Amino acid sequence: MIVNMSDNATEPQIEHIIQRIREAGFQPHVTRGTERTIVAAVGSGGRRHEIEALSVAPGVDNVVAIAQPFKLVSRQTQPQPTVVNVGGVQIGGPEVVVIANFPLKSTGTDANVQVRGVSADALKVRKNVHISQGRFFEPGLSELVVGRNVARTYSGLNLGDTVSFGSGTWKVVGIFDAGGSAFDSEI
């Protein structure tokens, strides 16, 4: 649940809401914006009715029930991609990663593969990744490149193959080598 504080809420009013959220069995998460503060009641098993009752507390504009899981990492709470630099390595960013199932060559049973949506600049950002066979995909076309471990391990993901997953059909136009990193096991 989200408690939207009014734009003129005082600090003591905000602290009161934070304390009441804790007392109701939730963990408060405070986001201070330029115009207002919101306080999220995070967790499960708490007493929701106590949070709903905060709608009449001084300094509160309204209380909104949020049914989406992972609300603290959603674009509603954090509209920009989070990027953290750790020892010169960029973690996070605008790439989207999803999981798709593909059959293993060894058994024919499906196994999960990470599919990373990247921009045309991916090879500039990932210096350890280079195309070892074929070519890089052309933006706007239904093309993809696969890591060397993917091509070795999964059926239907070799250079020139066409594969369907999600709501699209894609052509494998390249195989990349990421120097033994985890990227070698991605599409």
TIVO-493334 format. One record per atom (N, C-alpha, C): atom name; x, y, z negated. Coordinates in steps of 0.1 Angstrom, whole numbers, plus 5000, padded with zeros to 4 digits. Layout:
BEGIN
SITE  at     u     v     w
SITE  CA     X     Y     Z
...
END
This chain:
BEGIN
SITE  at     u     v     w
SITE   N  5008  4988  5000
SITE  CA  5000  5000  5000
SITE   C  5009  5012  5000
SITE   N  5004  5023  5006
SITE  CA  5011  5035  5007
SITE   C  5004  5046  5000
SITE   N  5010  5054  4991
SITE  CA  5004  5065  4984
SITE   C  5010  5077  4991
SITE   N  5002  5085  4999
SITE  CA  5006  5097  5005
SITE   C  5004  5108  4995
SITE   N  5015  5115  4991
SITE  CA  5014  5126  4982
SITE   C  5010  5138  4990
SITE   N  5004  5147  4983
SITE  CA  5000  5160  4990
SITE   C  5013  5168  4993
SITE   N  5012  5177  5002
SITE  CA  5024  5185  5005
SITE   C  5028  5195  4994
SITE   N  5020  5197  4984
SITE  CA  5023  5205  4972
SITE   C  5025  5197  4960
SITE   N  5026  5184  4961
SITE  CA  5028  5175  4949
SITE   C  5041  5179  4942
SITE   N  5040  5180  4928
SITE  CA  5052  5183  4920
SITE   C  5060  5171  4917
SITE   N  5072  5173  4913
SITE  CA  5081  5161  4910
SITE   C  5075  5153  4898
SITE   N  5069  5159  4888
SITE  CA  5063  5151  4877
SITE   C  5051  5143  4882
SITE   N  5044  5148  4892
SITE  CA  5032  5140  4897
SITE   C  5038  5128  4905
SITE   N  5048  5130  4913
SITE  CA  5055  5119  4920
SITE   C  5060  5109  4911
SITE   N  5067  5113  4900
SITE  CA  5072  5104  4891
SITE   C  5061  5096  4884
SITE   N  5050  5102  4881
SITE  CA  5038  5095  4875
SITE   C  5033  5084  4884
SITE   N  5032  5087  4897
SITE  CA  5028  5077  4907
SITE   C  5038  5065  4907
SITE   N  5051  5068  4907
SITE  CA  5061  5058  4907
SITE   C  5060  5049  4895
SITE   N  5058  5055  4884
SITE  CA  5056  5047  4871
SITE   C  5043  5038  4872
SITE   N  5032  5044  4877
SITE  CA  5020  5036  4878
SITE   C  5021  5024  4887
SITE   N  5029  5026  4898
SITE  CA  5031  5015  4908
SITE   C  5039  5004  4901
SITE   N  5049  5007  4893
SITE  CA  5056  4997  4886
SITE   C  5047  4990  4876
SITE   N  5039  4997  4869
SITE  CA  5030  4991  4859
SITE   C  5020  4982  4865
SITE   N  5016  4985  4878
SITE  CA  5007  4976  4885
SITE   C  5013  4964  4891
SITE   N  5026  4962  4889
SITE  CA  5033  4950  4893
SITE   C  5040  4951  4907
SITE   N  5042  4963  4912
SITE  CA  5048  4965  4925
SITE   C  5061  4972  4923
SITE   N  5070  4972  4934
SITE  CA  5082  4979  4934
SITE   C  5080  4992  4942
SITE   N  5082  5004  4936
SITE  CA  5080  5016  4944
SITE   C  5092  5018  4953
SITE   N  5088  5023  4965
SITE  CA  5098  5027  4975
SITE   C  5095  5041  4979
SITE   N  5103  5051  4976
SITE  CA  5100  5065  4979
SITE   C  5107  5070  4991
SITE   N  5099  5076  5000
SITE  CA  5104  5083  5012
SITE   C  5101  5097  5011
SITE   N  5111  5106  5011
SITE  CA  5109  5120  5010
SITE   C  5111  5126  5024
SITE   N  5100  5132  5029
SITE  CA  5101  5138  5043
SITE   C  5102  5153  5041
SITE   N  5102  5160  5052
SITE  CA  5104  5174  5052
SITE   C  5091  5181  5047
SITE   N  5079  5175  5049
SITE  CA  5066  5181  5045
SITE   C  5060  5174  5034
SITE   N  5062  5161  5032
SITE  CA  5056  5154  5021
SITE   C  5064  5142  5017
SITE   N  5060  5136  5006
SITE  CA  5066  5124  5000
SITE   C  5056  5113  5001
SITE   N  5060  5101  5005
SITE  CA  5052  5089  5004
SITE   C  5058  5079  4995
SITE   N  5050  5072  4988
SITE  CA  5055  5062  4978
SITE   C  5048  5048  4982
SITE   N  5056  5039  4986
SITE  CA  5051  5026  4990
SITE   C  5051  5017  4978
SITE   N  5040  5009  4977
SITE  CA  5040  4998  4966
SITE   C  5043  4985  4973
SITE   N  5055  4981  4971
SITE  CA  5061  4969  4978
SITE   C  5060  4957  4970
SITE   N  5056  4946  4976
SITE  CA  5056  4933  4969
SITE   C  5042  4926  4970
SITE   N  5041  4915  4964
SITE  CA  5028  4908  4964
SITE   C  5026  4903  4950
SITE   N  5014  4900  4947
SITE  CA  5010  4896  4934
SITE   C  5007  4907  4924
SITE   N  5009  4919  4928
SITE  CA  5005  4931  4919
SITE   C  4990  4933  4919
SITE   N  4986  4943  4912
SITE  CA  4972  4946  4910
SITE   C  4969  4957  4920
SITE   N  4964  4954  4932
SITE  CA  4961  4964  4942
SITE   C  4950  4974  4938
SITE   N  4941  4969  4930
SITE  CA  4930  4979  4926
SITE   C  4936  4990  4918
SITE   N  4947  4988  4911
SITE  CA  4953  4999  4903
SITE   C  4959  5009  4913
SITE   N  4965  5004  4924
SITE  CA  4971  5013  4933
SITE   C  4960  5021  4940
SITE   N  4949  5014  4944
SITE  CA  4938  5021  4951
SITE   C  4932  5032  4942
SITE   N  4932  5030  4929
SITE  CA  4926  5040  4919
SITE   C  4935  5052  4919
SITE   N  4947  5052  4924
SITE  CA  4956  5064  4923
SITE   C  4952  5074  4933
SITE   N  4942  5071  4942
SITE  CA  4937  5081  4952
SITE   C  4932  5094  4945
SITE   N  4927  5093  4932
SITE  CA  4922  5105  4925
SITE   C  4932  5111  4916
SITE   N  4944  5106  4916
SITE  CA  4955  5111  4907
SITE   C  4959  5125  4912
SITE   N  4963  5134  4903
SITE  CA  4968  5147  4907
SITE   C  4980  5146  4917
SITE   N  4980  5153  4927
SITE  CA  4991  5153  4937
SITE   C  4990  5143  4948
SITE   N  4980  5134  4947
SITE  CA  4979  5124  4957
SITE   C  4969  5129  4968
SITE   N  4973  5127  4981
SITE  CA  4965  5131  4992
SITE   C  4955  5119  4995
SITE   N  4961  5107  4997
SITE  CA  4953  5095  4999
SITE   C  4962  5082  4997
SITE   N  4955  5071  4996
SITE  CA  4961  5058  4995
SITE   C  4957  5050  5007
SITE   N  4967  5044  5013
SITE  CA  4964  5036  5025
SITE   C  4968  5022  5023
SITE   N  4959  5012  5026
SITE  CA  4963  4998  5025
SITE   C  4970  4994  5038
SITE   N  4981  4988  5036
SITE  CA  4990  4984  5048
SITE   C  4990  4969  5048
SITE   N  4986  4963  5058
SITE  CA  4985  4948  5059
SITE   C  4997  4942  5067
SITE   N  5005  4951  5073
SITE  CA  5016  4946  5081
SITE   C  5028  4941  5072
SITE   N  5033  4929  5074
SITE  CA  5045  4925  5067
SITE   C  5057  4933  5072
SITE   N  5067  4934  5064
SITE  CA  5080  4940  5067
SITE   C  5078  4955  5070
SITE   N  5069  4962  5062
SITE  CA  5066  4976  5065
SITE   C  5078  4985  5062
SITE   N  5087  4981  5054
SITE  CA  5099  4990  5051
SITE   C  5109  4990  5063
SITE   N  5108  4980  5071
SITE  CA  5117  4980  5083
SITE   C  5110  4983  5096
SITE   N  5097  4987  5095
SITE  CA  5090  4990  5107
SITE   C  5093  5003  5112
SITE   N  5089  5006  5125
SITE  CA  5090  5019  5131
SITE   C  5082  5029  5124
SITE   N  5072  5025  5117
SITE  CA  5064  5035  5109
SITE   C  5072  5042  5099
SITE   N  5080  5034  5092
SITE  CA  5088  5039  5081
SITE   C  5101  5045  5086
SITE   N  5107  5038  5095
SITE  CA  5121  5042  5101
SITE   C  5120  5043  5116
SITE   N  5116  5054  5121
SITE  CA  5114  5055  5136
SITE   C  5127  5053  5144
SITE   N  5138  5056  5139
SITE  CA  5151  5055  5147
SITE   C  5158  5042  5144
SITE   N  5165  5036  5154
SITE  CA  5172  5024  5151
SITE   C  5183  5026  5141
SITE   N  5184  5017  5132
SITE  CA  5195  5018  5122
SITE   C  5208  5012  5127
SITE   N  5218  5020  5126
SITE  CA  5232  5016  5130
SITE   C  5241  5018  5118
SITE   N  5248  5008  5115
SITE  CA  5258  5009  5104
SITE   C  5271  5005  5109
SITE   N  5282  5013  5106
SITE  CA  5295  5010  5110
SITE   C  5303  5003  5098
SITE   N  5307  4991  5100
SITE  CA  5314  4983  5090
SITE   C  5328  4980  5096
SITE   N  5338  4986  5091
SITE  CA  5352  4983  5095
SITE   C  5354  4985  5110
SITE   N  5347  4995  5116
SITE  CA  5348  4998  5130
SITE   C  5339  4990  5139
SITE   N  5331  4981  5133
SITE  CA  5321  4973  5140
SITE   C  5307  4979  5138
SITE   N  5301  4981  5149
SITE  CA  5287  4987  5149
SITE   C  5277  4976  5147
SITE   N  5269  4977  5137
SITE  CA  5258  4967  5134
SITE   C  5245  4974  5135
SITE   N  5236  4968  5143
SITE  CA  5223  4974  5146
SITE   C  5223  4982  5158
SITE   N  5212  4989  5161
SITE  CA  5211  4998  5173
SITE   C  5199  4995  5180
SITE   N  5198  5000  5193
SITE  CA  5186  4999  5200
SITE   C  5183  4985  5207
SITE   N  5191  4975  5205
SITE  CA  5188  4962  5211
SITE   C  5177  4955  5204
SITE   N  5170  4947  5211
SITE  CA  5159  4939  5206
SITE   C  5163  4925  5207
SITE   N  5161  4917  5196
SITE  CA  5165  4903  5196
SITE   C  5153  4895  5192
SITE   N  5150  4885  5201
SITE  CA  5138  4876  5198
SITE   C  5144  4862  5200
SITE   N  5135  4853  5195
SITE  CA  5139  4838  5196
SITE   C  5130  4832  5207
SITE   N  5136  4823  5215
SITE  CA  5129  4816  5225
SITE   C  5133  4801  5224
SITE   N  5125  4792  5228
SITE  CA  5128  4778  5228
SITE   C  5132  4773  5242
SITE   N  5143  4766  5242
SITE  CA  5147  4759  5255
SITE   C  5152  4745  5252
SITE   N  5150  4736  5262
SITE  CA  5154  4722  5259
SITE   C  5169  4720  5259
SITE   N  5174  4712  5250
SITE  CA  5188  4708  5249
SITE   C  5191  4698  5260
SITE   N  5203  4700  5265
SITE  CA  5207  4690  5276
SITE   C  5209  4676  5270
SITE   N  5213  4676  5257
SITE  CA  5217  4663  5251
SITE   C  5204  4654  5247
SITE   N  5194  4661  5243
SITE  CA  5182  4653  5238
SITE   C  5169  4656  5246
SITE   N  5168  4668  5252
SITE  CA  5156  4672  5259
SITE   C  5146  4679  5249
SITE   N  5149  4679  5236
SITE  CA  5141  4686  5226
SITE   C  5144  4701  5226
SITE   N  5133  4708  5223
SITE  CA  5135  4723  5223
SITE   C  5143  4727  5211
SITE   N  5151  4738  5213
SITE  CA  5158  4744  5202
SITE   C  5158  4759  5204
SITE   N  5160  4766  5193
SITE  CA  5159  4781  5193
SITE   C  5172  4787  5199
SITE   N  5170  4798  5207
SITE  CA  5181  4805  5213
SITE   C  5177  4820  5211
SITE   N  5187  4828  5207
SITE  CA  5185  4842  5206
SITE   C  5186  4849  5219
SITE   N  5176  4857  5222
SITE  CA  5175  4864  5235
SITE   C  5176  4879  5231
SITE   N  5187  4885  5235
SITE  CA  5190  4899  5232
SITE   C  5187  4908  5244
SITE   N  5178  4918  5241
SITE  CA  5175  4928  5251
SITE   C  5186  4939  5251
SITE   N  5193  4941  5261
SITE  CA  5204  4951  5261
SITE   C  5202  4960  5273
SITE   N  5209  4971  5273
SITE  CA  5209  4981  5283
SITE   C  5220  4978  5293
SITE   N  5221  4985  5304
SITE  CA  5231  4983  5314
SITE   C  5245  4987  5308
SITE   N  5246  4994  5297
SITE  CA  5258  4997  5291
SITE   C  5263  4987  5281
SITE   N  5257  4975  5280
SITE  CA  5261  4965  5270
SITE   C  5275  4961  5271
SITE   N  5281  4960  5283
SITE  CA  5295  4956  5284
SITE   C  5305  4967  5280
SITE   N  5300  4979  5280
SITE  CA  5308  4990  5275
SITE   C  5309  4990  5260
SITE   N  5298  4986  5254
SITE  CA  5297  4986  5239
SITE   C  5304  4973  5233
SITE   N  5302  4962  5240
SITE  CA  5307  4949  5235
SITE   C  5320  4946  5243
SITE   N  5331  4952  5238
SITE  CA  5344  4950  5246
SITE   C  5348  4936  5247
SITE   N  5344  4927  5238
SITE  CA  5349  4913  5238
SITE   C  5341  4905  5248
SITE   N  5330  4910  5254
SITE  CA  5322  4903  5263
SITE   C  5325  4906  5278
SITE   N  5327  4896  5286
SITE  CA  5329  4898  5300
SITE   C  5322  4887  5308
SITE   N  5319  4891  5321
SITE  CA  5312  4881  5329
SITE   C  5323  4871  5335
SITE   N  5321  4858  5332
SITE  CA  5330  4848  5337
SITE   C  5325  4842  5350
SITE   N  5312  4841  5352
SITE  CA  5307  4836  5365
SITE   C  5295  4845  5369
SITE   N  5293  4846  5382
SITE  CA  5282  4854  5387
SITE   C  5284  4869  5385
SITE   N  5274  4876  5381
SITE  CA  5274  4890  5379
SITE   C  5265  4894  5367
SITE   N  5266  4907  5364
SITE  CA  5258  4913  5353
SITE   C  5244  4915  5359
SITE   N  5234  4915  5351
SITE  CA  5220  4918  5356
SITE   C  5218  4932  5361
SITE   N  5209  4934  5370
SITE  CA  5205  4947  5375
SITE   C  5193  4952  5367
SITE   N  5194  4963  5361
SITE  CA  5182  4968  5353
SITE   C  5170  4969  5362
SITE   N  5159  4966  5356
SITE  CA  5146  4967  5364
SITE   C  5142  4954  5371
SITE   N  5151  4945  5372
SITE  CA  5148  4932  5379
SITE   C  5147  4921  5368
SITE   N  5140  4911  5371
SITE  CA  5138  4900  5362
SITE   C  5151  4891  5362
SITE   N  5162  4896  5357
SITE  CA  5174  4889  5357
SITE   C  5180  4888  5343
SITE   N  5188  4878  5341
SITE  CA  5195  4877  5328
SITE   C  5208  4870  5329
SITE   N  5216  4873  5319
SITE  CA  5229  4866  5318
SITE   C  5229  4858  5305
SITE   N  5236  4847  5306
SITE  CA  5236  4838  5294
SITE   C  5251  4836  5289
SITE   N  5252  4834  5276
SITE  CA  5265  4831  5271
SITE   C  5270  4817  5275
SITE   N  5283  4815  5275
SITE  CA  5289  4802  5280
SITE   C  5284  4790  5272
SITE   N  5281  4792  5259
SITE  CA  5276  4781  5251
SITE   C  5262  4777  5255
SITE   N  5254  4787  5258
SITE  CA  5240  4785  5262
SITE   C  5240  4777  5275
SITE   N  5248  4781  5285
SITE  CA  5249  4774  5298
SITE   C  5253  4759  5296
SITE   N  5262  4757  5286
SITE  CA  5267  4744  5284
SITE   C  5257  4735  5276
SITE   N  5249  4741  5268
SITE  CA  5241  4734  5258
SITE   C  5226  4732  5262
SITE   N  5221  4741  5270
SITE  CA  5206  4741  5273
SITE   C  5204  4738  5287
SITE   N  5193  4731  5290
SITE  CA  5188  4728  5304
SITE   C  5182  4740  5310
SITE   N  5184  4742  5323
SITE  CA  5177  4752  5330
SITE   C  5183  4766  5328
SITE   N  5194  4767  5322
SITE  CA  5200  4780  5320
SITE   C  5214  4781  5326
SITE   N  5216  4775  5338
SITE  CA  5228  4776  5345
SITE   C  5227  4787  5356
SITE   N  5239  4791  5361
SITE  CA  5239  4801  5371
SITE   C  5230  4798  5383
SITE   N  5221  4807  5386
SITE  CA  5212  4805  5397
SITE   C  5198  4799  5393
SITE   N  5197  4793  5381
SITE  CA  5184  4788  5376
SITE   C  5174  4798  5374
SITE   N  5162  4795  5375
SITE  CA  5150  4803  5372
SITE   C  5143  4797  5360
SITE   N  5141  4806  5350
SITE  CA  5135  4801  5337
SITE   C  5123  4810  5333
SITE   N  5113  4803  5328
SITE  CA  5101  4811  5323
SITE   C  5101  4810  5308
SITE   N  5099  4822  5302
SITE  CA  5097  4823  5287
SITE   C  5090  4836  5284
SITE   N  5083  4837  5273
SITE  CA  5075  4849  5270
SITE   C  5065  4850  5281
SITE   N  5063  4861  5287
SITE  CA  5054  4863  5297
SITE   C  5060  4866  5311
SITE   N  5073  4862  5312
SITE  CA  5080  4864  5325
SITE   C  5088  4853  5330
SITE   N  5092  4854  5342
SITE  CA  5101  4844  5349
SITE   C  5114  4852  5352
SITE   N  5125  4846  5349
SITE  CA  5138  4852  5349
SITE   C  5148  4844  5357
SITE   N  5157  4850  5365
SITE  CA  5168  4843  5372
SITE   C  5181  4846  5365
SITE   N  5188  4835  5363
SITE  CA  5201  4835  5356
SITE   C  5211  4840  5367
SITE   N  5217  4852  5366
SITE  CA  5226  4857  5376
SITE   C  5240  4858  5371
SITE   N  5243  4855  5358
SITE  CA  5256  4855  5353
SITE   C  5258  4847  5340
SITE   N  5270  4843  5338
SITE  CA  5274  4837  5326
SITE   C  5285  4845  5320
SITE   N  5284  4848  5307
SITE  CA  5294  4857  5300
SITE   C  5302  4849  5290
SITE   N  5314  4854  5287
SITE  CA  5323  4849  5277
SITE   C  5324  4859  5267
SITE   N  5321  4856  5254
SITE  CA  5322  4866  5244
SITE   C  5334  4862  5234
SITE   N  5344  4855  5239
SITE  CA  5356  4852  5232
SITE   C  5354  4844  5220
SITE   N  5344  4835  5220
SITE  CA  5341  4826  5209
SITE   C  5332  4832  5198
SITE   N  5327  4844  5200
SITE  CA  5319  4850  5190
SITE   C  5304  4844  5191
SITE   N  5296  4848  5182
SITE  CA  5282  4843  5182
SITE   C  5274  4847  5195
SITE   N  5279  4858  5202
SITE  CA  5272  4862  5214
SITE   C  5273  4851  5225
SITE   N  5283  4842  5224
SITE  CA  5284  4831  5234
SITE   C  5271  4822  5233
SITE   N  5264  4823  5222
SITE  CA  5252  4814  5221
SITE   C  5239  4822  5223
SITE   N  5240  4833  5230
SITE  CA  5228  4841  5232
SITE   C  5225  4843  5247
SITE   N  5213  4847  5250
SITE  CA  5209  4850  5264
SITE   C  5208  4866  5264
END
